[in-house]
Amino acid sequence: METSDIRDELLGEARPPLVIKKRQWIAIAALLVFGFYLYSLLYGSNSALRLLELSKEEKMLSDRIDVVKEENANLRRDLYEVKLIFGEE
């Protein structure tokens, strides 16, 4: 025995060596997998945050499409009027 072992035994501070059992390893692995899964749900390429970002972009593009369609209708009307005035068709 080493001196520190004897001293620990005399002082009543002997601790069993840290041993991680199979069940604890499984729990640790499950927590790591679950943590990675949560991380990918929040920050991955197909995450919830990306979905929110894409829905905002979709709304913005939809609004822009409406504006461009209105501009297009106005320009078509103007073109039609010009063709009527100059007799081109």
N, C-alpha and C positions, 0 to 999 in steps of 0.2 A: 504494500500500500504506500501511496505517496503521502507526504506530510499534509497536503491540503485535504486529502480524503479523511485522514484521521482527525484533523482539526474540525472539519465539517461535521463529522460524526459526534465528536465531543460536544460541539456547540449545538447540536441538534438541527443543523441546517442542511442536512444531506438531502439532495433533490434527485429524483430519478432522472436519468438522461432523457432528453427530449426525443421522443419517438412519435412519428406521425403514422397513424394506422391507415390501413387501406381505405376505410370508410371516410376518413378525413381527406385523403388524397382525392377521392371521388367528389367530395363536397367542394374542395378547392377547385378542381377541374370544372365542375358544373358552374361555379360562380364566375370563373374566367370566361367560359363559353357564353354565359348569360350576359356578362359585361360587354363582351365583344358584340353580341347580338344587339344590345341596347345602343351601343356606339354606332353600329351600322344603320340602325333605324333612325337615329338622329342626325348623323353626319355623313353617311355614305352617299354614293352617287344616286341612289334611288331612295333617299331618306325623306322623312316628313318635312324637314326644313327645305329641301330641294323642291318638294311638291308645292309648298307654299310659294316659293320663289317663282316657280313655273306658272302657277295660277295667276299671280300678279302680272307676270309678263304676258300671259294669254289675254287678260283683261285689257292691258295697255294696247296690245296689237289689235284686238277686236275694236277698240275705240278708234284707233288709227285707220283701220279698214273702213269704218263708217264715214270718217272725215274724207278719205280719199274717194270713196264712192260718191259722196255728195259733190266733191270738186269735179269728178268725172262727169256727173250728170249736168252740172252747170256748164262745163266746157262743151259737151255734146249739144246742149241747147244753144249756146253761142254759135257753134259751128253750123248748126242747122239754120239759124237765123241769118248768118252771113251767106250761106248758100242760097237761101230764099231771096235775099236782097240782090245778089249778083246773078241770079238765075241759073246757078249751077246745080246739077243733080245727077 
